[in-house]
Amino acid sequence: MLSINLDDVKKILQSMTHQLWIIGIALIVAIVLTILINKWTVKNKATRKLIHSETWIAAAIAAIVAVTMILFGPLSTTLNLMSGDGKLTTRTAQQASDLGQQIEKEAVVLLKNQSNSLPMTDTKNVNVFGWASTNPIYGGTGSGAMNENYKTTSLLGGLKDAGFKTNTSLSNFYTKYRADRPVVGMWGQEWTLPEPPANTYGSELTKAKSFSNRAIVVLSRSGGEGADLPNDMSQVKMNKKGTKLSSGKWGQATGSNYINNSADYNDYKAGESYLDLTQTEKNMLDMVNKNFDDVTVVYNGANAMNLGFVDEYSNIKSVLWCPPAGQTGFEALGQVLAGTVNPSAKTTDTFIKDFTKAPWYNNIGLHNYTNMNEFTITNMFGTQKPSFVNYVEGIYVGYKFFETAAAEGAINYDEAVQYPFGYGLSYTTFEQKMGDITYANGKVSFDVTVTNTGDVAGKTPIEVYYNPPYVNGGVEKSTVNLVKFAKTKELKSGESQSVKITFNAEDMASYDESGKGAYKLDAGEYQISINADSHHQLNSKTLSVNSTITYSGTNKRSIDKTAAKNEFTSAKGDITYLSRANHFANLAQATAKPASTVLPEQYKKTFTGEKNYKDDNYLKGQNYSTKMPTLGAKNNVKLYQLYGKKYDDKMWDKLLNELTIADMDNLIANAGYNNAEISSIGKVRQTDVDGPAALNNNFTKQGSIGFPASVAVSNTFNTELAKKYGELMGKMAQEMKVTGWYAPAMNTHRSPFAGRNFEYFSEDGYLAGQMAANQIAGAKEYGVYSFMKHFALNDQETNRNGQLLTWSNEQAIREIYLKPFQASVQQGGAQAVMSSYNYIGNEWSGAYAPLQKNVLRGEWGFRGFVETDYFGGNYMIGNRAMLGGTDAMLATFPTTNHITHTDDAQIVNAMRESTHNILYTAVNSWVYKDGAPKVKTPAWQYIYYAVVAVLAVLLLLAEVVAIRRFVKRRKAEKTTAESTQVVDTHIENAVTTK
C-alpha cells in the first residue's frame, strides 16, 4: 500500500499544467488590460470601469472553467476515491472481532513447556517484563496497518481479561521510558528496540519480587512494507542514547537508524542481526533469570527470531510464539497462559540458531550492478540503480534445505535448527495412527486416527509429508515435502477422530527442466508419513510407483488447463544453484556471496528500462490483429447483462464494440484503488482497497477490524478459519461499498529478514496456497474479487521497485514461488492479480509475458485481470505492462500509466483485451448481482455544483452591478458634461457681451 505522498503531489500538479496555464494567463491578461486601459486607452471613466469589471469577470469565468477541467480531469479519480461512505454494522464488527480472537487462539505456538510451566494455574499475579509488553506488535506497517477507528486490545489488556493481575508499577516504568513504538516505514526506519538497561530498574525489581514469583518476558520484532530487517546491524547507523533523529517524510526518521539504550555500550555488535537479542535484552534476561525460578518468554513478531538463547537460561521453562494479533487477538494470549485455551498452533517457518549458515544468507539484500548506471532511475524512493538477488538455493528453501542437508550429512541438524517447521506443543498429548494406503485412479488415500491421550481437551493438526525417490545428480528433490494437512475438532480426553486424507499422486511430481521441461512422477518408492513436524515422523508407509509418469502434451496434470513446459529459462541467469548431488558437494560454492556484480552482456543487451522501451519489442510474437476494432458502436448492451456469463460469450463483442479509446484508456490507466466508470455501458465506479489484515480505504480513512497477520492464520493449520477470514472480509467489503480487496499476499518466507513476512503466510508454498485459496474463495462468495499478490518472486523489500533483477531456475520458480498463486487460481477461483515491482530475470514481472500470459492465463486457465503494484512511473509504462500481460495500472494520477500510440491497431486491440479482462472481473462482483446498479454521484460533485451555483449567482450579480454602475456613471458623466456645456456657454456669452 502507498498513499498519496509529496512525489505524487508534484506529478498531480504536472498533470494540471494546461489548466494552471489558463488560470495564469487569464490573470495576467486581466492585470495587463487593467493597466493599459488606465494609462493609454479609455478616457471615459464609466467605460473604463465597465471594461475593468468585464475583464475580471471574464478572468473569473476562465478560472472556474479551468478548475472544472481539473476537477473532472486530473483530480477526478482522487476526488472520487475520497467520496466513499460505507462503514461496518455493529454486528459485523463484533463478528470480525470474535473471529480475530478465534484465529489467534489457534495461532499462538507453544514452543517449550518444561516441568509443565504452563498454563499458569498456581497464581494470578504476574510480572510482565520487557518494554514490548506495553507496546506490542499488532500487524505490520504499510498495507498491513491497523485501522484507528476501532478499539484495540493490548497485550496487557488480554492478560487482564483472562483473570491475571499484572504489575502496573513495572508497566508504568516501561511507558515512562518510552511511550511510542519506533516507526519502521517505507520512507525511513528506526530499528530501535526500546528497553531500559538492567541497572536502571532499582526498586522496580524489589517490587516485582514481592508482587509475584512468576515472570513473563515479552520480546518483539517489527516488520513493514518497503524495508527488510537488517541482517547485520553494523550497517545501521547506531546513535547514542538520547539522540533525536532527524525527521523525514511524515515525521519518520530518515535513513536506517538505531538508538542505543545505554551510553555505556552498543546494543549490537558487528555481524549481529535485528533478529538476535540486543545487549540490553540479554542483560534484562540475566536479571530476570537470577531473580525468578519460573520464566516464560513470549516472542511477539512475524519474523522467525533467533530463539537459541532460551536453552541458555535454566529458568526459562516455557516459550510462546505470539504472532501479530490484530486488533482483538491478544485476548487469546491471556487465555493460552491461563489454560482456558489449549494451544494447537504449529510453526510456519523453521526457527534456526545461526542465520549465517542458511543457504540464502549471502544472497539477500542490496547488490547493485556496477555496469548498469545508465539505467539509474529516480522516483519517490530516491535514486536507485539496477540491482539483483540470486535465489541460489533453488528448491531448498526453509525446511526443505535443513531436512535434506541433514539427511545427506551436509549439516548437523541439532546445531542448526531450534524449532522445525510444523512444530508446536500442547497442554495435552495425542496419538496419531496411520491406516493402509490405497493408490487408485491417480489418488493416494488413507485414514489417520487421532486420539487425545492426555488429560485436557484439545485439537491438533495432522501433517502429511512425502519423501520421493532420488537419483544422485538427477532432478533436485527434497527429502521432506508437505503434501497435505488437516486439523481435528476439539477432542476430549480419551476421544478419537478418524480423518480421511486424500491427495493426487501428481502432487508428488517434480519439475524436470531437461528438454522442453515437464512435471514427472518418477518410478520408485515414495515414503508417505504423518509427522509431529518436518523433522519427527510419527508413522510412515511406502507407496510404489511402477513406471515414470511424464505430464506433457495431452497428458497434463489434472489441475492444469495445458501441460507445463519451460517458460522461465531466461530467468536462470549464469548462477550456480545449490544441488543435492554428491551430498551437497557444491554447498559452499553455491551459497557464497555473489562472485560478480556485472550483468553479463547477453542479459544487458535485452534489458529494458525507462529510456530504451519500445512498443515494437513487446509486439514481437504477439497475435494482436492489425485491423482496427469497432469503436463507439450503438449496440445498447449494458454491462450488467454480462453478469454470470462466460468469458467468451458472444455478447462481450457487442459490449466491447461500444467502447471508445478514451473509455478503455480510462479503465486501464486509472485503476488505482478503484475500477473506473464507463457511463455508456452502465459501468459504475467501483472501489478497491488495501490490505491483507484489514480493509483500509486510504482516502476516506474508513476501514474494518484488523485481523491477526497472515502468518498467524497460517500457524493455525486450519483452512476453515482461513475460509471464514475471507468470508468476513467479503461481508465487511460489501458494507464498506468495496468490491476489490488488495490481498491476500502470498510471497514466500525465503528468509526471516523479509520486511513483509507478516503479511505472507509461510516458507512452504503448499501451506501458503491452501490458506490463500480459502481466503479468496471465502471473499468470492460475497462477490468480492481478491487481488492475489505480489505476482511473483517479490520475496524481499530491498530495492523492490528500483529494478531488482531476481534470478531463479525453472524448477524453483514452479515448485516453490508459484505454488501458492496456482492454488489461489485453481482452487480459490482468483479473479484478480497484483503483479510485482521486481524483475524476473532481466524483464519487469508486470510485463513478463511468460508469467502473465503463458502460465497464468494459458497453463492455469486464469480469467480476470492483472493490475500493477502502486504505479511509480519510470520502468512502469502503461504500454509495456499491457503488452506484457498486465491489464490495469494502480495509478491515482497521470504519469506513464496512460496508453499511447492508439493509432496503431495492435495497441488498440491489446487495449480491448485488457478491457475485457477488467470488465469480466468487475461485472461478476456483488454490485451487478441484482441487475443494473444505481449510479451514485460522488459527494464532491454535489459540493462542486453548489459552489458553482453560488459563484454563478455572484458573477451574475457582479455583472448586474457593473452594468448598473456603468449606466449610473454614464448618466452622471452626461449630466456633468451638459452642465459644463451650459456654464461654458454662459461664459462665452459674457465674454462676447463685454
N, C-alpha and C positions, 0 to 999 in steps of 0.2 A: 504494500500500500504506500502511495505517495500522495500527500495532499498538496494544495497549491503552495508554492514557495516563491522566493524572490526571482529565481530564474524564469519561472512560469510567468510572473508578472511582467517581466521585460518582454517576453515573447507575445503576451497578450497585447501589450502596448504597441509592439511592432505590427501586430495584425490589424491595429486600428489606424495605421499610418494615413491612409487616404481620407478617412473621416476626420481625423485630427487636423489634417491639412485644410480641409474645408472650413472647419471652425476657425483655424488660424487665419486663413485668407479672408474669410468674412469679417473677422475682427480688424485685420489690417486695412481692408478696403474701407470699412466704416470710419476708422480713425483718419485715414488719408483724405477721404471725401469731406469729412468734417473740417479738417484743416484747410483744404483747398477752397471749400465753399466760404469759409470765414475770411480768407485772405484775398482771393482773386476773383471769385465767381459772382456771387449774388449779392447785390447791394440792398435789395428789398428784404427787410428783416423778417416779415411774415413768411415769405417764400423760403428764405434761408433756414428758418426754424422748422418749417414743414419738411424740407429736404433732410435736415438733421434727423428728425423723428422717423421719417420713412427709411432712412439709411440704417438706423439702429433696429427698427422693427424687422427690416429685411435680414439684417445680420442675425437677429434672434431666431427668425424662422429658419435660416440656413443652419444655425447651431442645433435647433430642435431636429431638423431633418437628419443632420449628421449623427446626432446622438441616437436617433431612432435606428439609423443604419447600423450603429454599433451594437445597440441592444438586441436587434433582431438578426444581427450578423455575428461578429466575432464573440460577443458575450452571451449569445442566446443559450448555448449549451450549458455554460457555467451557471447562468441565472436559472435555467430550468432545473439543474441539479439541486439548487438551493430552495426549490419550491415543494419538496416532499412534505407530506403531512401525516403519514401513518405512524402509529405507535402501538405498543403491545397492550392487550387487555390484562387486567389484573390476574385473571385465571391462567392465561398462557404464561405470564411472567412467573407465577407460582409453579407451574408445571416445569418450566425451564430450570427454576431454582432447585426443585426436587431432583430433576434428572442430573443436574450438575453434582449434587451430593452423592447420588447413586453411582455415578461414574467414578468419582474419587474414592468411594468406599471400596471399589474393586480395582483401584489404580495404585493404592499405597502398597509398596512391596516390603515385606518383612525379610530383611537380608541376614539378620543374625538374631538369635534369641537364646543365649547361653543361660543355663540354670533357670529357665522359664522367667526371665526378667520381665517379659510382657505376657499378658496385659498387667497393668498396674492396678491390682486389686487390693494391695496392702495399705495404700494411702491415697488421699485425695489432695494433699498439699504437695506441690511440686515446684522446684526451682527450674526456671527455663533460662538457660544461659545462651549467649550468642546474640549479637546485635540484630541478626536477621530475624529473630523471633518477633521483633517489633515492626519489621518492615519486610515481610516475606515476598516470594515471587508468585504472582497470581497468573501471569501469562507471559507474553513477550512484548517487545516494542514493535512499532510499525503496524502491520496488518493484524498482529496478534494481540493488540492492546485491548484492555477492558473499557467498557463504556461507563462514563462517570455518572450517568443518570440513575444507576441502580446501586443499592446498598451492597457493600462487600463484607463478607465475614472474614475477620482476621484470623491468623493462626492462634493467637492467644484467646480470641473470642470463641473459636471452635473448641478449645480445651475447656473453657468456662462452661459452654453449653453442654459439654459431656460430663460435667459434675466436678471438674478439677478446680482447685483454688491455686492460682499462680502467685508467685512472689512479685507483687506490684512494685516494691522498692527496687527490685532488680530491673524490671522493665522500664521504670522511670529513669533509672541510671543510664539505660541504653538510649532512650529517646532524648535525654538531655545531651548525650554525647553527639548524636546527630539525628535529626528528625526525618530528613528526606533521603530517599534512595537515590544514589548516583545514577545518572541517565546514560544508558548505553544505546545511542541512537544512530541514525543514518549519517548525520552531519558532523558528529563528533562523539567520542566515547570517554566517559570517566569510569575506568575499570575499578575504582577504589572499592575496597571491601571494608567498610567501617567496622571497627572492633576495638573497644577500649583496651589498652595494654593491661596485662595482668597485674602490674604493680600499682594500678590506679583504683582497684576495687576497694581496698581499705576495709572499712566497716561493712561494706556490702557482702563480703564473703562471710563474715561473722554472722550477719543477719540471716544469710542463706542457710548456713549450717543449723541454725536454731529453728528455721522455718520448716525444713524438711530434710530427710536423709536421702531423698531421691532427686536426681538431676537429669534434666534433658538438655542436650546441647544442639542448637539449630545452626546449621551451616547452609548457605545458599550461594548459587551462582546464576547470573543473569545472562540472557542472550537476546539478540534482536536483529531486525532486518537491517541489512546494509553493512554489517561488521561481523567478522569472525572473531571468536575468542582467541586471545593471544596464546600461542603455544610456547612462547619464550618471552617472559615478562621483561627481560633486559632490553627488548625492542620497544618497550613502552616508556614514555617519559615519567620517571619517578620523582615526585615532588615531596618536599619536606612537609611535615605536619604543620598545619596552619596556613598552607599555601592557598591563595584564592586563584582559581583557574580563570583564564581569560574566556570571555563569553563569546560564542559564535552565533550561528543562526538559531533563533528561537531560544536563546539563553543557554544552550548546551555548551559544554566545554569543547574548545576547538582541538582537533587532532585526537591523539590517543594518549590518555593521561592516567596517572595513579597517584593518590596522595597517601603517603605512609602514615601509619597510625602512631608512630613514635619518632622523635627526633634522634633517638639513640641507635636505630638500626633500620635497614630496609626490610620491608615485608617479604620481598622476593630476592633470590639470588639469580645470577645469570643461569639460564637453562631451565629454570623452574617456570611452570605454566600457570595460567589463571585457574586451571582445574586441580592444581596442587594446593595444599594448605599454605596459608601465609604464616610468617613467623609469629605474628600476634595470635593467630588461631592456635598454633602449636603451644604457645605459652599459656593460653587460656585453657586448652585441653589438659596440659600438665597440671595446672592449678585445680581444675575440677576433679581430675582423677586422684590427686593426692588427698582430696577432702571428702570425696563421696565414693562409696563402695559399689554402688549400682548406677551406672551411667547409660543413658540412652542417647544415641546420636540420630538426629533427623536430618537427612540431606534433602533440601528443597531446591530443586532445579531440574531442567530438562536434559542437560548435557551430562554424560556419564563421567562423574568426577573420579579422581584417583582416591579411592577409599582404602588403600592399602594400610593406612595408619591405624585403622580400627583394631588390627591384630597386634599392634604395638603397645596397646594400653590394656592391662589385665582387667581394669574396672569397667571398660566398655562392654557391657553384657548384651546389649541389643542395638540394632541398627535398622532404621526405616528409610526407604526412599519415598519421599512425598513429592511427586512432580507438580508443576504449576497447577493450582487447584481451581482457577476460575474465580467467580465472584462468591460462590457459596460452598465450594468444595472442602474448605478447611474444617467444616463441621465433621467431615469423615475422619480426619486425623485424630481428633479428640476421641471419637468413638472407637477407633482402632486401638488407641492407647488404653482406653477404659475396658476393652474387651466386649463391648456391645456389638462390634463388627469384627468378624474373623477375617483377617487379610487373605485374599485369594489371587493377588496380582503376581505377575511374572515380569522379569526384566525384558525389555525390548531391544536392549543393546548389551554388548559384552563390556563389563567393567574390568579394565586392565590396570596393572600396577606400574608399568613403565611405558609411557607413551612413545618414547624414542625407539622402542623395539617393535612398534607396529609398522606394517608394510607401507602405510600411507604417510608416515611421519615426515619424510623429506620431500614429499610431493603434494603439499597443501600450501595455501597462502599465495603470496605475490612473487611471481617470477616474470620479470619484464623481458621481452625480446630486445636484443641490442641492435638489431638490423631492421627495425620497423618504425623508426622515428618519423618517417614521412606520413605515417597513418595515425599519428597522435591526434587525439580529439579533446575538445573542451566542452564540458556540459555542466549540469548543476552540481556534479560531484567534484568538479575541478578538472585539471588537466591529467589525462590518462593515456598511457602508452599501451599498445597491444601486449598482452601477457599470456601465460599459458599455465595449464595444470595437467600433469600426466597421471592418468589412472593406471599406474604401473602394476598394481596388484591384480589386475584382470578380474576374474570371478571371485578371488579370495578376499572378500570383504567381510569384516566383522568375524563372527564365529566360524565362518567357512574357512578363514585362514587359520585361526588358532586351533581348531579341531583337526584340520587336515595336516598342518605343520607338526602338530604333536604326534599324530598317528605316523607320520613319516620320520619322526625323530629329529626334526629340524629345530624344535624348541622344547623347553621344559614347561609343560602346561601350568603346573602349580606355581612356578616362578613368574609366569606371565599374566595369568588371569586371576582376578579377585572373585568375581561373580560371573558365571556363564550366562549366555543368552538363555532366556526362558526359565530363569532361576527365581524361586520365591518360596518362602516358608509359610506355615500356617500354625494356628493355635491347636490344631488337631492333626491327625495323621490319616493318610489314605493308602489303600492298596488298589493297584490297577492290574487287572489281568487281561491278557490279550487272547482273543479267540483265534481259531484257524482262519487262514487267508483263503479267499476264493478269488480266482482271476478268470473272468469271462467277459466276452464282448468288449474288451479293452478297458474293463473296470476292475479295480482292486477293492475288495471289501473284507471287513472283519468287524467283530464286536469287541468293545472294551468294557469290562465290568469294573466299576469303581465302587469301593466300599469305604465308608468312614469308619476307621478302626480306632479313632480317638474318643475323647470324652465330650467334645462340644460340636455343635452343628457347624458346617462349613461347606464351601464349594471349591472346586479346583479345576484348572484347565487340563485337558488331555492333549499332549503334544506328540505328533506323529512325524517321524523322520525316515529318510531312506539313505542308504549308502550304496551307490551304483558300482558296477564292475569297472575297474580302471586298468588300462594298459600303459605301462611306462612309456612316456614320450607321446602318448596319444592325446585325444581330446581332453582338455582340463576338466577335472571333476573334484568336487568337494566330498569328503567322507561323510559329512553330515549336512542334510538338507531338509528343512521344514517343508512338509508337503500337505499337512492337514492339521487342524486343531479344532477343539470343541470345548465347551465348558459345561460342567454338570450343573444341575439345580442345587439348591442348598440341601445337603444331606444331613440328617440327624445322626447321632451316634449309633453306629451299627447298621445304618441304612445303606442300601446299594442301588446303583443305577446302571443300566446297560445302555451304552451309546453305540450307534451304528456308524462306522467310519467307512466312507466310500470316496475314492478319487480315481481319476483317469490314469491309466498306465503311462499315457503320453506326457503326463505331468512330470515324469522322471526322466524324460528325454533331455539330452544335452545338445547344445548347438555346435555343429561341426562346420567350421569356416572353410574347409577344403573344397576345391572346385567352386561350384555356384553357391554352396552353402545349404544346409538343411538341418532341421532337428532330427536326431537319431536316438532311438531306444536300442542301445546295444544289447546283443545277446549276452547272457551270463546270469549270475546270481545277484539279486538285489536284496540287501538286508533291510527289512521293514521293522522299525522299532517304535515302541512307546517310551518316552523319556520323562524323567523329572526335569530335565533341562537339556541343553545341547550336548552336555558332556556326560551325563549319567543316564544310562539305559535302565529301564525297569523291566522290559521284556522285549524279545525280538523274534521274528520269523524270517524265513528265507523264501523269496519268490524267484522262480526260474523263468527267464525269457529265452525261448529256444532259438530264435533267429532274430537278427537285427531288423528293426523296422525303421525305414527312412521315410520321413514325412516330406515328400516333394511331389511336384506335379499335381496330379489329381488326388493323390493320397495325402491330403493335407491333414493337419491336426483338427479335431472336431471343433475347437474354439475359433479357428481361423476361417476367414472368407476365402483367402487364397493362401497357398503354401508359402512359408517364409523362405527367403533366399537372401544372399548377401546384398545389403543396401548401404552399409557403413564402412566400406573398405577405405574410403577417403579420410575417415576419422582415426585410422590406426596410427598414422604417422610413422616415424622411424625409431620407435621406442622399443626397448627390451622389456617384455612383460614377464611377470613372475610365472614360473612354471613348476608344476609338481614333479617334473621329470627328474629322475635320479635323486629323489628325496629333497626336492627344492634346492638343487645344486646352485642355481643362479640367484638365491635369495639376496645375498649381499650386493651383487651387481645390479639386479633389477630394482631394488628398493633404495639405492643410493640417491644422493642429491642429483638433480639434472646435470648431465655432463656438458651440456651446451645451452646457451641462451640465444642461439642463432636459429631462426626459422629457415629450414632448408629451402633452397631456391625453387624446387619443384612445387612447394606449397605456397611460397611467397608470390609466385607469378600468377597464381589463380586466387589469391586472397582479394576479397572485395571489402573496401572501406567506404568512407563518406565521399572521398574525392574521385574514386575511379569506378563508381557504379554506373552501369549502362543497362537499359532495358533489354537490349539485344542479347546480352549474355544470359539473361534469365528467360528469354523467349525460345532459346535454342532447345529443341527436343520437346517443346510443348505442342499440344494439339488444339490450340485455340483457333477458331475459324478466322479466316481473313475477310469474311463477309460481315459488314456492319449489321448488328442485330436490329430488330424493330424497336423503336423508341417512341414513347408518348402515345401509344395506341389508346383508343377509347373502347375497351372491351367490357367495361363496367363489372370487372371482377374485383371483389374486396378480399382482403387478407383473411378475415375470419372464416371465409368459405373453405379455406385450406386446412382448417383445424382437423387433426387426426388423419389427414390424407397422406399417402406415401410420398416419399421424396421425389419420385419420378412420375407422379400423377400428371396427366397432360394439362390439367388446369394451371399448373405452375407456369407453363409457357405463356398462357394468356395473361396471367398476372404480371409476369416479368416484362412482357411487351409493353405494358402501360407505363413503365418507369422511364424517367429521363436520366441523362448522365448526371445531372445535378442531384437527383434523388439518390442514385446509387452512391455517388461520392459522399454525400452527407451521411449515409448509413455506414459506409466503410470507414470514413476518416474521423468521424466524431462519435466514437463508441466508448469514450471514457466515462465509466460509471453509469452509462445509460445505453439504451437501444433506441436509436433516433426515430423521430416521427416522419411518416410519409402520408400526408393527408389525402392524396389522390386515391390511395388504395385502402384507406381506413386504418392505416398503421399508426397506433398511438405511441407516444414516447414511453419507454419502459425503463425502470431503474435497476441498476446492478450495483452491488455494494461489496466491500470487504467484510469480514475476513474469516479466518479458519475457526476462531473460537467465539466470535460474536459478530452479529450483523452491524456494521458501523457505517452510517452514512456520513462521509467526511464533510459534507456541505451543509446538511441540516442539523448535524450533531445528534440526530435520533439514532438509537441503537437498541440492541437486545441484551438480554442477560448473557454474560460471558461464561462459556463452558470451560472445564479444565482443558489444558493443552492437548494437542493431538497425541503426544507421546503418552499422556495419561490414558487416553482412550485405548491406545494400543496395549498398554500394560494390563488392561482388563482381560485380554484374550477372549472378549465377549462380543461377538458380532451382533447380537441382539441389541446391546447397548449402543453400538455404532449406528444401527438402523434407527433406533429411537432418537439418537442425536440428529440424524439427517431429517427425520420426520418433524421434530420440533423446530429445526432450522427452517424447514419449509412452511410450517404453520406461522412462525414468527415473521417470516418474509411476507406472507400474504397480509398479515395485519399491518406491516410496515409499508405495504404497497410496493413490494420489491419482487422482481421476477428472476433476477440473476444473482448468484452467490459466488464470489471470487474465492472458491475453495471447493473441495479440500486440497491441501498441498501435500504432495506425496513423494518428494525427493528423498534420497537415501542418506541415512546417517553414515556417510562414508568415514567420517572422523567425528569425534566428540566435540571438536572445536568449531564446527559449523554454526554460525550465528542463529540460523533458523531451525535448528533441530527441535525446538519446542513445538513448531507447527508441522513438522514432518513426523511420520509415525515410527520408523524403526530402521535398523540396519538391514533387516530382512525384507525383501521385495514381496514375498508371498503374504506375510503378515500385514504389511502396509497396504497391499492391494485389497485384501479382504475387508479391512477397516474402511478404506476409502470407497470401495464399491458399495458397501452397505450404507454409508452416509449419503452417497449420491442417489442411490435407489430410494432412500427414505425421503429426501427432498423432492425427488421427481414425483412421488405420489401426491404431493401438494402443488404440482405444476410449476416447480421452481427448477431452473436449469443451473447446474453446478459447473463451474469452470475448474476442471481438474488442472493442477498446475504443479510446478513450472516445467513445461514440456520442452526440453528434457536435459538431463545431466547438469542441472543447476544445483550442485550439491555443496557449494561454498558461496560465501557472500563477497569475499575479497575480489575487488575489481570486476564484479559480475557484469557490470554494464560498461566496462571500459575495453571491450573487445577481448574477452577472455577466451582463448582457444583451448578447448577441452579435448584431450586426446584419449581414446579408449578403443579397445578392439571389439569386433562384432559380437563375440560371444558374451563378453561382459555387459555390453550395452543391452543385449536382449535378455540375458538371464538375471541380471541384477537391476539395472536402472529403468528399463521399460516395463518390467513385470507389473508394478502397481498400476501403471497407466493402462496397460492392456486389460487387466481385471476390471478397471473402472469403466472401460468401454463395453467389454463383452459380458460382464456380469452386472455392473451397476447401471448400464444404459446411459452413460455420459452423453450430454448433448452439446457441451461447450468445453473449450480448452483454452488455457492461457499459456502461450509459448514463453520462452525464457530469453533473458538478455545475452547469455553466453553464446559462444560459437561452438559448434560440434565439428572438430577438425578445423578447417580454415573457412567455414561458412557459418554465418549467423543462424542460430537454430530456428528463428522465426521465418527464415527464407530457405531452409534446408529441405528441398523437395523430397529427398528420400525418406525423411522422417514424416513431414507433414502430409505428403500425398501418397507415396508408395506404401508406407507402413500403416499410418493412422487410418487413411481412407481406403486404401486398396486392400492391404493384408488383413486389417482388423474390421473393416466394414463400417467405420465411423460415419455417422450422418449428423451434421451440425456445423458449428463454426469455430474457428480458431481466432483468438484475439491476442494481440501483443501484451507483454507486460507494460507497465506505465511508459508511455511514449516519450522518449527523450530526444528525438531527432538524431543527428549525426549519422551513424551507420543504419539507424532505423528509418527506412524510407518506405513510404506507402506503396509505391510500385514494386519495390523489392520484396516486401512482405507478401503482397498479394500474389505476385507471380511465383513465389516460393511456397505458397500454400497457406498463408495466414490471411484471414478474411477481414479482420476489423482492427482498428488502431485504438488502443486505450489512451486516447488523447482528449484533453479538455480545452485546447487552444490550437490555433492554426500553426503548423510548422511543416515538416516534410511528410506529414500524415496524409495530405490530400493527393489524390491520384492525378497524375499529369499525362500528357500525350494522348488525350482522349479523342484525337482524330485518327488514331490507329485502331482498326477494327479488332485486332487481337487484344489490345488493352481493354477495350470496352467489353469484349466477350469474357475476359477474365473478371471484370467488374460484375458482370451479370452472374457468373458462377458464385462469386463471393456473396453477392446479394441474396442469391437463392439459399446459400448455406445459413446466412444470418436470419433470414425471414423464416426458414424452416424451423429453426430453434425457437424464434420469438413467438410464432403462431401456436406452438404446442405448449405454451405456458398457460398458467391459470387465467390470465387476462382474457383469453379468447374462448374459454371453455363454454360460456353461455351465449355465444354469438358475438355480434358486433359490440365492442366495448364503447363506453361513453367517452367522448373526448373532453378532457378536463383542461380548462385554461389555466396555465400556471399563475400563481398568486402575483408574481412580479408584473405580469401583463395588466392585471387589474389596476395595480398601482400606477403603471405607466399610463394607461388610458385616463385615469383620474387626474394625474399630473398634467398630461397633455391638454385635457379638457379645461383645467384651470388656467394653464398658460394661454390656451386659445382665447378664453374669455378675457384674460388680462391684455393680450395683444389686440383683441378687438376693441376693448375699452381704450387702449393706448391709441389705436387708430382713430377712434371717435374723438377722443380728447385732442389729438393732434390736428384733426380737420377743424374741429370747433375753434381751437385756438388760432388756427390759420385764418378762418373766416373772421373771427373777432379782431385779430391783428390787422387783417386787410381792411376791415371796416374802419378801425381806428386810424390806420395809415391814410385811408381815403379822406376821412373827416379832417385829419390834420393837414392833409395836402390841400383840401378845399379851403380850410381856414387860412392857411398860409397864402393861398392864392388871393383870397379876399383882402387880407392885410396888404399883400403886395400891390394889389390894385389901388387900394386907398392911398398907399404911399406914393404910388406912381401918379395918381390924380393930384395929390397935394403938391407934388414937385412940379407938375405941369402948370397948376394954378399959379404957383409962385413965378 
